[in-house]
């Protein structure tokens, strides 16, 4: 299933790769004095985000650890793991007896991201701004299967018809945006970022814009 997701989104991966290579190449071509090469461990970052969303109708718990690698002083590329629990109360209406059922799901997946900092400006605040690109495939099991042409006996809040049958669903978020970091040590920082999902789907657990707060810490 994950391989199929990657094949369907190969253009997005190629685009992100080209952006990363372009930024990396431009960094190497800058006419600066030669710097001592950093050890591998000094280029690694760990961190991620922990999110909770509670509303009158919905609940979202998001655990997303990440591992990043500094290609240059300005460019970080990385991988992340994703686990989410999502619940929406009274999401389905049983047309046979008018009873309501909740939408509940455990979602899991991974992400690939690139983050570019505007440090070369050497202007306070602006040098802590970064641009962010990310792709996040997710897979989850739904206890209700969508049916075409009003062939189901359950109706969701958007007017779609379902039957009560398990269905595996995959969706892919494509995020672009930026954020701001606040240094807490020489190699660690807190960040807040605002991202826009350019591939929003019916079951997407996010609403645009996506606001995320996290931590990145160097070894």
C-alpha positions as protocol buffer text, in pm:
chain_id: "A"
residue {
  index: 1
  type: UNK
  ca { x: 0 y: 0 z: 0 }
}
residue {
  index: 2
  type: UNK
  ca { x: 281 y: 243 z: 89 }
}
residue {
  index: 3
  type: UNK
  ca { x: 457 y: 160 z: -240 }
}
residue {
  index: 4
  type: UNK
  ca { x: 139 y: 241 z: -432 }
}
residue {
  index: 5
  type: UNK
  ca { x: 113 y: 577 z: -255 }
}
residue {
  index: 6
  type: UNK
  ca { x: 471 y: 660 z: -349 }
}
residue {
  index: 7
  type: UNK
  ca { x: 408 y: 570 z: -714 }
}
residue {
  index: 8
  type: UNK
  ca { x: 98 y: 788 z: -731 }
}
residue {
  index: 9
  type: UNK
  ca { x: 289 y: 1085 z: -588 }
}
residue {
  index: 10
  type: UNK
  ca { x: 623 y: 1040 z: -763 }
}
residue {
  index: 11
  type: UNK
  ca { x: 599 y: 1386 z: -922 }
}
residue {
  index: 12
  type: UNK
  ca { x: 569 y: 1547 z: -579 }
}
residue {
  index: 13
  type: UNK
  ca { x: 874 y: 1355 z: -450 }
}
residue {
  index: 14
  type: UNK
  ca { x: 1075 y: 1449 z: -758 }
}
residue {
  index: 15
  type: UNK
  ca { x: 977 y: 1815 z: -717 }
}
residue {
  index: 16
  type: UNK
  ca { x: 1080 y: 1820 z: -350 }
}
residue {
  index: 17
  type: UNK
  ca { x: 1405 y: 1645 z: -437 }
}
residue {
  index: 18
  type: UNK
  ca { x: 1485 y: 1899 z: -710 }
}
residue {
  index: 19
  type: UNK
  ca { x: 1413 y: 2186 z: -470 }
}
residue {
  index: 20
  type: UNK
  ca { x: 1644 y: 2034 z: -208 }
}
residue {
  index: 21
  type: UNK
  ca { x: 1921 y: 1972 z: -463 }
}
residue {
  index: 22
  type: UNK
  ca { x: 1887 y: 2325 z: -599 }
}
residue {
  index: 23
  type: UNK
  ca { x: 1911 y: 2480 z: -253 }
}
residue {
  index: 24
  type: UNK
  ca { x: 2204 y: 2255 z: -166 }
}
residue {
  index: 25
  type: UNK
  ca { x: 2388 y: 2346 z: -486 }
}
residue {
  index: 26
  type: UNK
  ca { x: 2336 y: 2717 z: -438 }
}
residue {
  index: 27
  type: UNK
  ca { x: 2468 y: 2687 z: -84 }
}
residue {
  index: 28
  type: UNK
  ca { x: 2785 y: 2519 z: -205 }
}
residue {
  index: 29
  type: UNK
  ca { x: 2846 y: 2783 z: -470 }
}
residue {
  index: 30
  type: UNK
  ca { x: 2851 y: 3076 z: -228 }
}
residue {
  index: 31
  type: UNK
  ca { x: 3198 y: 3233 z: -217 }
}
residue {
  index: 32
  type: UNK
  ca { x: 3263 y: 3197 z: 157 }
}
residue {
  index: 33
  type: UNK
  ca { x: 3583 y: 3100 z: 336 }
}
residue {
  index: 34
  type: UNK
  ca { x: 3622 y: 2725 z: 363 }
}
residue {
  index: 35
  type: UNK
  ca { x: 3461 y: 2589 z: 676 }
}
residue {
  index: 36
  type: UNK
  ca { x: 3553 y: 2282 z: 873 }
}
residue {
  index: 37
  type: UNK
  ca { x: 3326 y: 1993 z: 783 }
}
residue {
  index: 38
  type: UNK
  ca { x: 3087 y: 1900 z: 1063 }
}
residue {
  index: 39
  type: UNK
  ca { x: 3086 y: 1543 z: 1196 }
}
residue {
  index: 40
  type: UNK
  ca { x: 2785 y: 1331 z: 1099 }
}
residue {
  index: 41
  type: UNK
  ca { x: 2635 y: 1332 z: 1448 }
}
residue {
  index: 42
  type: UNK
  ca { x: 2652 y: 1712 z: 1463 }
}
residue {
  index: 43
  type: UNK
  ca { x: 2428 y: 1730 z: 1156 }
}
residue {
  index: 44
  type: UNK
  ca { x: 2149 y: 1519 z: 1309 }
}
residue {
  index: 45
  type: UNK
  ca { x: 1838 y: 1662 z: 1472 }
}
residue {
  index: 46
  type: UNK
  ca { x: 1557 y: 1491 z: 1656 }
}
residue {
  index: 47
  type: UNK
  ca { x: 1226 y: 1633 z: 1766 }
}
residue {
  index: 48
  type: UNK
  ca { x: 875 y: 1659 z: 1636 }
}
residue {
  index: 49
  type: UNK
  ca { x: 539 y: 1769 z: 1760 }
}
residue {
  index: 50
  type: UNK
  ca { x: 267 y: 1653 z: 1995 }
}
residue {
  index: 51
  type: UNK
  ca { x: -78 y: 1785 z: 1918 }
}
residue {
  index: 52
  type: UNK
  ca { x: -420 y: 1774 z: 2077 }
}
residue {
  index: 53
  type: UNK
  ca { x: -743 y: 1909 z: 1937 }
}
residue {
  index: 54
  type: UNK
  ca { x: -1069 y: 1903 z: 2127 }
}
residue {
  index: 55
  type: UNK
  ca { x: -1398 y: 2047 z: 2011 }
}
residue {
  index: 56
  type: UNK
  ca { x: -1765 y: 2002 z: 2080 }
}
residue {
  index: 57
  type: UNK
  ca { x: -1783 y: 1735 z: 1808 }
}
residue {
  index: 58
  type: UNK
  ca { x: -1428 y: 1618 z: 1740 }
}
residue {
  index: 59
  type: UNK
  ca { x: -1108 y: 1497 z: 1905 }
}
residue {
  index: 60
  type: UNK
  ca { x: -761 y: 1474 z: 1749 }
}
residue {
  index: 61
  type: UNK
  ca { x: -443 y: 1337 z: 1909 }
}
residue {
  index: 62
  type: UNK
  ca { x: -127 y: 1370 z: 1700 }
}
residue {
  index: 63
  type: UNK
  ca { x: 216 y: 1220 z: 1781 }
}
residue {
  index: 64
  type: UNK
  ca { x: 478 y: 1299 z: 1514 }
}
residue {
  index: 65
  type: UNK
  ca { x: 849 y: 1236 z: 1594 }
}
residue {
  index: 66
  type: UNK
  ca { x: 1103 y: 1342 z: 1330 }
}
residue {
  index: 67
  type: UNK
  ca { x: 1469 y: 1286 z: 1245 }
}
residue {
  index: 68
  type: UNK
  ca { x: 1642 y: 1558 z: 1044 }
}
residue {
  index: 69
  type: UNK
  ca { x: 1981 y: 1595 z: 878 }
}
residue {
  index: 70
  type: UNK
  ca { x: 2147 y: 1932 z: 809 }
}
residue {
  index: 71
  type: UNK
  ca { x: 2261 y: 1923 z: 447 }
}
residue {
  index: 72
  type: UNK
  ca { x: 2398 y: 2276 z: 501 }
}
residue {
  index: 73
  type: UNK
  ca { x: 2373 y: 2538 z: 774 }
}
residue {
  index: 74
  type: UNK
  ca { x: 2051 y: 2658 z: 611 }
}
residue {
  index: 75
  type: UNK
  ca { x: 1888 y: 2344 z: 473 }
}
residue {
  index: 76
  type: UNK
  ca { x: 1750 y: 2048 z: 668 }
}
residue {
  index: 77
  type: UNK
  ca { x: 1589 y: 1740 z: 517 }
}
residue {
  index: 78
  type: UNK
  ca { x: 1422 y: 1471 z: 723 }
}
residue {
  index: 79
  type: UNK
  ca { x: 1184 y: 1186 z: 783 }
}
residue {
  index: 80
  type: UNK
  ca { x: 900 y: 1162 z: 1029 }
}
residue {
  index: 81
  type: UNK
  ca { x: 659 y: 906 z: 1168 }
}
residue {
  index: 82
  type: UNK
  ca { x: 295 y: 987 z: 1225 }
}
residue {
  index: 83
  type: UNK
  ca { x: 27 y: 849 z: 1455 }
}
residue {
  index: 84
  type: UNK
  ca { x: -311 y: 1011 z: 1493 }
}
residue {
  index: 85
  type: UNK
  ca { x: -632 y: 925 z: 1671 }
}
residue {
  index: 86
  type: UNK
  ca { x: -933 y: 1103 z: 1528 }
}
residue {
  index: 87
  type: UNK
  ca { x: -1295 y: 1096 z: 1645 }
}
residue {
  index: 88
  type: UNK
  ca { x: -1594 y: 1289 z: 1520 }
}
residue {
  index: 89
  type: UNK
  ca { x: -1913 y: 1252 z: 1724 }
}
residue {
  index: 90
  type: UNK
  ca { x: -2247 y: 1169 z: 1559 }
}
residue {
  index: 91
  type: UNK
  ca { x: -2084 y: 1150 z: 1214 }
}
residue {
  index: 92
  type: UNK
  ca { x: -2307 y: 878 z: 1066 }
}
residue {
  index: 93
  type: UNK
  ca { x: -2687 y: 854 z: 1063 }
}
residue {
  index: 94
  type: UNK
  ca { x: -2845 y: 510 z: 1038 }
}
residue {
  index: 95
  type: UNK
  ca { x: -3131 y: 558 z: 792 }
}
residue {
  index: 96
  type: UNK
  ca { x: -3307 y: 247 z: 919 }
}
residue {
  index: 97
  type: UNK
  ca { x: -3351 y: 359 z: 1280 }
}
residue {
  index: 98
  type: UNK
  ca { x: -3221 y: 719 z: 1287 }
}
residue {
  index: 99
  type: UNK
  ca { x: -2947 y: 630 z: 1535 }
}
residue {
  index: 100
  type: UNK
  ca { x: -2617 y: 821 z: 1524 }
}
residue {
  index: 101
  type: UNK
  ca { x: -2267 y: 668 z: 1521 }
}
residue {
  index: 102
  type: UNK
  ca { x: -1926 y: 825 z: 1577 }
}
residue {
  index: 103
  type: UNK
  ca { x: -1640 y: 827 z: 1330 }
}
residue {
  index: 104
  type: UNK
  ca { x: -1331 y: 681 z: 1501 }
}
residue {
  index: 105
  type: UNK
  ca { x: -996 y: 601 z: 1344 }
}
residue {
  index: 106
  type: UNK
  ca { x: -632 y: 529 z: 1417 }
}
residue {
  index: 107
  type: UNK
  ca { x: -417 y: 678 z: 1141 }
}
residue {
  index: 108
  type: UNK
  ca { x: -53 y: 601 z: 1080 }
}
residue {
  index: 109
  type: UNK
  ca { x: 205 y: 691 z: 819 }
}
residue {
  index: 110
  type: UNK
  ca { x: 524 y: 884 z: 758 }
}
residue {
  index: 111
  type: UNK
  ca { x: 644 y: 1213 z: 616 }
}
residue {
  index: 112
  type: UNK
  ca { x: 932 y: 1349 z: 409 }
}
residue {
  index: 113
  type: UNK
  ca { x: 1019 y: 1716 z: 454 }
}
residue {
  index: 114
  type: UNK
  ca { x: 1266 y: 1991 z: 368 }
}
residue {
  index: 115
  type: UNK
  ca { x: 1315 y: 2309 z: 573 }
}
residue {
  index: 116
  type: UNK
  ca { x: 1516 y: 2608 z: 449 }
}
residue {
  index: 117
  type: UNK
  ca { x: 1618 y: 2890 z: 685 }
}
residue {
  index: 118
  type: UNK
  ca { x: 1672 y: 3248 z: 570 }
}
residue {
  index: 119
  type: UNK
  ca { x: 1988 y: 3283 z: 778 }
}
residue {
  index: 120
  type: UNK
  ca { x: 2189 y: 3453 z: 502 }
}
residue {
  index: 121
  type: UNK
  ca { x: 1984 y: 3770 z: 545 }
}
residue {
  index: 122
  type: UNK
  ca { x: 2155 y: 3824 z: 883 }
}
residue {
  index: 123
  type: UNK
  ca { x: 1855 y: 4037 z: 978 }
}
residue {
  index: 124
  type: UNK
  ca { x: 1708 y: 3978 z: 1324 }
}
residue {
  index: 125
  type: UNK
  ca { x: 1379 y: 3784 z: 1316 }
}
residue {
  index: 126
  type: UNK
  ca { x: 1399 y: 3727 z: 939 }
}
residue {
  index: 127
  type: UNK
  ca { x: 1705 y: 3503 z: 980 }
}
residue {
  index: 128
  type: UNK
  ca { x: 1492 y: 3277 z: 1200 }
}
residue {
  index: 129
  type: UNK
  ca { x: 1216 y: 3242 z: 940 }
}
residue {
  index: 130
  type: UNK
  ca { x: 1210 y: 2920 z: 739 }
}
residue {
  index: 131
  type: UNK
  ca { x: 1030 y: 2775 z: 438 }
}
residue {
  index: 132
  type: UNK
  ca { x: 883 y: 2426 z: 468 }
}
residue {
  index: 133
  type: UNK
  ca { x: 773 y: 2159 z: 216 }
}
residue {
  index: 134
  type: UNK
  ca { x: 635 y: 1821 z: 322 }
}
residue {
  index: 135
  type: UNK
  ca { x: 451 y: 1518 z: 190 }
}
residue {
  index: 136
  type: UNK
  ca { x: 266 y: 1289 z: 432 }
}
residue {
  index: 137
  type: UNK
  ca { x: 101 y: 962 z: 324 }
}
residue {
  index: 138
  type: UNK
  ca { x: -145 y: 823 z: 580 }
}
residue {
  index: 139
  type: UNK
  ca { x: -332 y: 493 z: 605 }
}
residue {
  index: 140
  type: UNK
  ca { x: -627 y: 413 z: 828 }
}
residue {
  index: 141
  type: UNK
  ca { x: -910 y: 166 z: 865 }
}
residue {
  index: 142
  type: UNK
  ca { x: -1265 y: 297 z: 856 }
}
residue {
  index: 143
  type: UNK
  ca { x: -1551 y: 86 z: 995 }
}
residue {
  index: 144
  type: UNK
  ca { x: -1787 y: 233 z: 735 }
}
residue {
  index: 145
  type: UNK
  ca { x: -1741 y: 191 z: 360 }
}
residue {
  index: 146
  type: UNK
  ca { x: -1855 y: 464 z: 121 }
}
residue {
  index: 147
  type: UNK
  ca { x: -2107 y: 356 z: -143 }
}
residue {
  index: 148
  type: UNK
  ca { x: -2195 y: 528 z: -472 }
}
residue {
  index: 149
  type: UNK
  ca { x: -2539 y: 635 z: -590 }
}
residue {
  index: 150
  type: UNK
  ca { x: -2717 y: 631 z: -252 }
}
residue {
  index: 151
  type: UNK
  ca { x: -2665 y: 256 z: -211 }
}
residue {
  index: 152
  type: UNK
  ca { x: -2593 y: 266 z: 162 }
}
residue {
  index: 153
  type: UNK
  ca { x: -2804 y: 273 z: 474 }
}
residue {
  index: 154
  type: UNK
  ca { x: -2576 y: 518 z: 660 }
}
residue {
  index: 155
  type: UNK
  ca { x: -2545 y: 887 z: 577 }
}
residue {
  index: 156
  type: UNK
  ca { x: -2254 y: 1107 z: 688 }
}
residue {
  index: 157
  type: UNK
  ca { x: -2263 y: 1479 z: 768 }
}
residue {
  index: 158
  type: UNK
  ca { x: -2164 y: 1563 z: 410 }
}
residue {
  index: 159
  type: UNK
  ca { x: -2443 y: 1362 z: 250 }
}
residue {
  index: 160
  type: UNK
  ca { x: -2236 y: 1059 z: 146 }
}
residue {
  index: 161
  type: UNK
  ca { x: -2378 y: 707 z: 176 }
}
residue {
  index: 162
  type: UNK
  ca { x: -2212 y: 413 z: 354 }
}
residue {
  index: 163
  type: UNK
  ca { x: -2257 y: 56 z: 464 }
}
residue {
  index: 164
  type: UNK
  ca { x: -2112 y: -79 z: 790 }
}
residue {
  index: 165
  type: UNK
  ca { x: -1809 y: -260 z: 651 }
}
residue {
  index: 166
  type: UNK
  ca { x: -1439 y: -211 z: 714 }
}
residue {
  index: 167
  type: UNK
  ca { x: -1244 y: -24 z: 448 }
}
residue {
  index: 168
  type: UNK
  ca { x: -873 y: 62 z: 430 }
}
residue {
  index: 169
  type: UNK
  ca { x: -823 y: 419 z: 312 }
}
residue {
  index: 170
  type: UNK
  ca { x: -507 y: 600 z: 207 }
}
residue {
  index: 171
  type: UNK
  ca { x: -465 y: 973 z: 167 }
}
residue {
  index: 172
  type: UNK
  ca { x: -166 y: 1199 z: 110 }
}
residue {
  index: 173
  type: UNK
  ca { x: -115 y: 1550 z: 239 }
}
residue {
  index: 174
  type: UNK
  ca { x: 106 y: 1786 z: 38 }
}
residue {
  index: 175
  type: UNK
  ca { x: 207 y: 2081 z: 256 }
}
residue {
  index: 176
  type: UNK
  ca { x: 383 y: 2406 z: 175 }
}
residue {
  index: 177
  type: UNK
  ca { x: 436 y: 2697 z: 409 }
}
residue {
  index: 178
  type: UNK
  ca { x: 678 y: 2844 z: 655 }
}
residue {
  index: 179
  type: UNK
  ca { x: 745 y: 2926 z: 1015 }
}
residue {
  index: 180
  type: UNK
  ca { x: 957 y: 3091 z: 1281 }
}
residue {
  index: 181
  type: UNK
  ca { x: 1205 y: 2940 z: 1524 }
}
residue {
  index: 182
  type: UNK
  ca { x: 1313 y: 3048 z: 1871 }
}
residue {
  index: 183
  type: UNK
  ca { x: 1659 y: 2925 z: 1971 }
}
residue {
  index: 184
  type: UNK
  ca { x: 1680 y: 2770 z: 2319 }
}
residue {
  index: 185
  type: UNK
  ca { x: 2043 y: 2655 z: 2288 }
}
residue {
  index: 186
  type: UNK
  ca { x: 2319 y: 2656 z: 2027 }
}
residue {
  index: 187
  type: UNK
  ca { x: 2168 y: 2360 z: 1839 }
}
residue {
  index: 188
  type: UNK
  ca { x: 1810 y: 2337 z: 1966 }
}
residue {
  index: 189
  type: UNK
  ca { x: 1502 y: 2546 z: 1901 }
}
residue {
  index: 190
  type: UNK
  ca { x: 1127 y: 2567 z: 1934 }
}
residue {
  index: 191
  type: UNK
  ca { x: 928 y: 2645 z: 1621 }
}
residue {
  index: 192
  type: UNK
  ca { x: 581 y: 2736 z: 1503 }
}
residue {
  index: 193
  type: UNK
  ca { x: 480 y: 2690 z: 1142 }
}
residue {
  index: 194
  type: UNK
  ca { x: 177 y: 2747 z: 924 }
}
residue {
  index: 195
  type: UNK
  ca { x: 123 y: 2503 z: 639 }
}
residue {
  index: 196
  type: UNK
  ca { x: -135 y: 2470 z: 362 }
}
residue {
  index: 197
  type: UNK
  ca { x: -250 y: 2128 z: 242 }
}
residue {
  index: 198
  type: UNK
  ca { x: -268 y: 2136 z: -138 }
}
residue {
  index: 199
  type: UNK
  ca { x: -424 y: 1789 z: -153 }
}
residue {
  index: 200
  type: UNK
  ca { x: -708 y: 1816 z: 97 }
}
residue {
  index: 201
  type: UNK
  ca { x: -937 y: 1512 z: 87 }
}
residue {
  index: 202
  type: UNK
  ca { x: -1263 y: 1400 z: 248 }
}
residue {
  index: 203
  type: UNK
  ca { x: -1093 y: 1213 z: 534 }
}
residue {
  index: 204
  type: UNK
  ca { x: -806 y: 1456 z: 586 }
}
residue {
  index: 205
  type: UNK
  ca { x: -759 y: 1507 z: 963 }
}
residue {
  index: 206
  type: UNK
  ca { x: -645 y: 1866 z: 906 }
}
residue {
  index: 207
  type: UNK
  ca { x: -819 y: 2185 z: 811 }
}
residue {
  index: 208
  type: UNK
  ca { x: -639 y: 2461 z: 624 }
}
residue {
  index: 209
  type: UNK
  ca { x: -428 y: 2626 z: 742 }
}
residue {
  index: 210
  type: UNK
  ca { x: -245 y: 2367 z: 953 }
}
residue {
  index: 211
  type: UNK
  ca { x: -66 y: 2524 z: 1250 }
}
residue {
  index: 212
  type: UNK
  ca { x: 203 y: 2316 z: 1416 }
}
residue {
  index: 213
  type: UNK
  ca { x: 428 y: 2379 z: 1718 }
}
residue {
  index: 214
  type: UNK
  ca { x: 732 y: 2159 z: 1772 }
}
residue {
  index: 215
  type: UNK
  ca { x: 1086 y: 2112 z: 1895 }
}
residue {
  index: 216
  type: UNK
  ca { x: 1413 y: 2033 z: 1716 }
}
residue {
  index: 217
  type: UNK
  ca { x: 1719 y: 1934 z: 1918 }
}
residue {
  index: 218
  type: UNK
  ca { x: 2071 y: 1859 z: 1799 }
}
residue {
  index: 219
  type: UNK
  ca { x: 2285 y: 1580 z: 1940 }
}
